[in-house]
Amino acid sequence: MSGAGFVEPGESMEEAVRRELWEEVSLKVGTVTYHATQPWPFPSSLMLGCYAQALSRDFEIDGHEIGAARWLTRDEVRARLADRIEDEMKLPVTIAIAHYLIKDWANG
């Protein structure tokens, strides 16, 4: 899953990742690890990329911020990155940190 959100005052990065995933897709996650940053064009903002370990495969999209979600295997992601699968699902653009995280995970 790939999502975006903001860290609330008094909240750790790890807590923010857990909260955002819960709010957006009702997914409970345990371990959250920092992976990378990305330049962000807005003042007083920083884009962080993290990995989170899902505690189950069950999720439910919120229908507002997230329109669709699904689990993919590493092989499926590699095929999508190589443009071997074409359907309605699009990966994030290559300049997005989400794309970098997905590509790194698929090749890890």
Secondary structure as GFF3:
##gff-version 3
##sequence-region A 1 108
A	DSSP	alpha_helix	13	25	.	.	.	ID=ss1
A	DSSP	beta_strand	29	38	.	.	.	ID=ss2
A	DSSP	beta_strand	47	54	.	.	.	ID=ss3
A	DSSP	alpha_helix	74	81	.	.	.	ID=ss4
A	DSSP	alpha_helix	97	106	.	.	.	ID=ss5
###
